Amino acid sequence: MSRVDQDPPAEGERDDLMARGEELRNMFSRARAFTEELLRENERLRFRVAGLARELELRAAAQGEKPGGADRVLRARVAELEKERDDLLGRFRQVEEMNRTFAARYEEIETQNNQLANLYVASYQLHATLSFAEVVDTVKEILINLIGAEAFALFWAEERPGVVRTEASQGMERGLPEHVRFKAGPLARATEEGESYYADPLPDPGRLDPAHPIACIPLKIGQRVIGVVAIYRLLSQKVRFTPLDFELFTLLAGHAATALFSSKLYQKSEQKLSNLQGFLDMLTAPSP
């Protein structure tokens, strides 16, 4: 069927086509008006540039310069603007460096605040209980989470010289015997003389020697050494001890010693009280 034989478009379709045509005409009209405006603005700017160039030439002529002096004026002005730009860039770099310094200082202060908070929480947890097992667990958490120790042990000083009793250990491949003997080295100096020891730089990780840890922290009540915290290996991401570690070592040397000693006495007194109560119950029990 040819196009002539087709039915004429309906009334709604004709209105739609007319609306679209009107919209296209409006769009073309706006585009033409915008183009004409751009052309007028371009012409205005071209005349403005020509006027400025003529003004510079007249000013140079009034000052007794040759017509080409306008170029020198422009070059001098460009050089002046470049110098101002360089000065601004220099000041920007100084401010940027100051911002980096302030950011680093802020991060350092934030780290110190976190460290103080950790120290406070650790100190509070050490004295929050009289259970010896819970105090030992708190010491282990401090060593693992705050210091980053991977292998360590908590020893209790014995009356016999050259011997300590193992109260707790972590990360030791073959474990530790109930009693560890020593003749010399950091463990001997910490137990017998109350002398702390920290290896710096850290030795290469190898076979762990119970008598030669990389750090020894004597636990003292007054001048009496009641135990020793011995660290044998740090976590792989930690290459040396930090200032926070030494703060924590001081905390362990004082607060942990007091908490361990108090809980130990409380544990012994509870055992004695329980034994005494059992003996009294046996004496007061009615005869069969």
NORUR-V655206 format. One record per backbone hydrogen bond with DSSP energy under -0.5 kcal/mol. CO is the residue of the C=O (numbers start at 0). NH is the residue of the N-H. E is the energy in kcal/mol with one decimal. If there is no record, write none. Layout:
((CO NH E) (CO NH E))
This chain:
((2 5 -0.6) (9 13 -2.1) (10 14 -2.1) (11 15 -2.2) (12 16 -2.6) (13 17 -2.4) (14 18 -2.3) (15 19 -2.3) (16 20 -2.4) (17 21 -2.5) (18 22 -2.4) (19 23 -2.4) (20 24 -2.3) (21 25 -2.3) (22 26 -2.2) (23 27 -2.6) (24 28 -2.3) (25 29 -2.5) (26 30 -2.4) (27 31 -2.5) (28 32 -2.5) (29 33 -2.6) (30 34 -2.3) (31 35 -2.5) (32 36 -2.1) (33 37 -2.3) (34 38 -2.3) (35 39 -2.3) (36 40 -2.6) (37 41 -2.6) (38 42 -2.4) (39 43 -2.5) (40 44 -2.5) (41 45 -2.2) (42 46 -2.2) (43 47 -2.1) (44 48 -2.6) (45 49 -2.2) (46 50 -2.6) (47 51 -2.4) (48 52 -2.5) (49 53 -2.4) (50 54 -2.5) (51 55 -2.5) (52 56 -2.1) (53 57 -2.6) (54 58 -2.4) (55 59 -2.6) (56 60 -2.7) (57 61 -2.5) (58 62 -1.6) (59 64 -3.1) (60 63 -1.4) (65 68 -2.8) (66 69 -1.2) (67 70 -1.0) (67 71 -0.9) (68 72 -2.4) (69 73 -2.6) (70 74 -2.8) (71 75 -2.7) (72 76 -2.5) (73 77 -2.7) (74 78 -2.7) (75 79 -2.4) (76 80 -2.6) (77 81 -2.6) (78 82 -2.2) (79 83 -2.3) (80 84 -2.4) (81 85 -2.6) (82 86 -2.5) (83 87 -2.6) (84 88 -2.6) (85 89 -2.5) (86 90 -2.6) (87 91 -2.4) (88 92 -2.4) (89 93 -2.1) (90 94 -2.6) (91 95 -2.6) (92 96 -2.5) (93 97 -2.4) (94 98 -2.5) (95 99 -2.1) (96 100 -2.4) (97 101 -2.9) (98 102 -2.6) (99 103 -2.5) (100 104 -2.6) (101 105 -2.8) (102 106 -2.4) (103 107 -2.3) (104 108 -2.7) (105 109 -2.6) (106 110 -2.3) (107 111 -2.4) (108 112 -2.5) (109 113 -2.2) (110 114 -2.4) (111 115 -2.7) (112 116 -2.4) (113 117 -2.4) (114 118 -2.6) (115 119 -2.5) (116 120 -2.5) (117 121 -2.7) (118 122 -2.6) (119 123 -2.6) (120 124 -2.5) (121 125 -1.8) (122 126 -1.2) (124 127 -0.8) (129 131 -0.6) (130 134 -2.2) (131 135 -2.3) (132 136 -2.1) (133 137 -2.1) (134 138 -2.3) (135 139 -2.2) (136 140 -2.3) (137 141 -2.3) (138 142 -2.2) (139 143 -2.3) (140 144 -2.9) (140 145 -0.6) (141 145 -1.4) (141 146 -2.0) (142 147 -0.7) (142 148 -3.2) (147 234 -2.5) (150 231 -3.1) (150 232 -1.7) (151 169 -2.4) (152 154 -0.5) (152 229 -2.6) (153 166 -3.0) (153 167 -1.4) (154 227 -1.9) (155 164 -2.9) (159 162 -1.0) (161 181 -1.8) (162 157 -1.2) (163 179 -2.7) (164 155 -3.2) (164 166 -0.6) (167 153 -3.1) (169 151 -2.3) (170 172 -0.5) (171 174 -0.5) (177 165 -2.8) (179 163 -2.0) (184 188 -2.2) (185 189 -2.5) (186 190 -2.1) (187 191 -2.7) (188 192 -1.7) (188 193 -0.5) (188 194 -1.6) (189 193 -0.6) (193 195 -0.5) (196 215 -2.6) (207 209 -0.6) (208 211 -1.9) (210 186 -1.1) (213 198 -2.8) (214 230 -2.6) (215 196 -2.0) (215 217 -0.5) (216 228 -2.4) (217 219 -0.7) (218 225 -2.9) (218 226 -1.3) (219 221 -0.6) (220 222 -0.5) (220 223 -2.0) (223 220 -2.7) (223 225 -0.7) (225 156 -2.2) (226 218 -3.3) (227 154 -3.0) (227 229 -0.6) (228 216 -2.6) (229 152 -2.4) (230 213 -2.2) (230 214 -1.5) (232 149 -2.8) (232 150 -2.1) (234 237 -1.9) (236 238 -0.5) (238 201 -0.6) (241 245 -1.5) (242 246 -1.7) (243 247 -2.4) (244 248 -2.5) (245 249 -2.1) (246 250 -2.0) (247 251 -2.8) (248 252 -2.6) (249 253 -1.5) (250 254 -1.4) (250 255 -1.5) (251 256 -1.0) (252 219 -1.5) (253 257 -2.2) (254 258 -2.8) (255 259 -2.9) (256 260 -2.6) (257 261 -2.7) (258 262 -2.4) (259 263 -2.2) (260 264 -2.4) (261 265 -2.5) (262 266 -2.4) (263 267 -2.3) (264 268 -2.8) (265 269 -2.3) (266 270 -2.0) (267 271 -2.6) (268 272 -2.7) (269 273 -2.4) (270 274 -2.5) (271 275 -2.9) (272 276 -2.6) (273 277 -2.1) (274 278 -2.2) (275 279 -2.6) (276 280 -2.5) (277 281 -2.0) (278 282 -2.0) (279 283 -2.5) (280 284 -0.7))
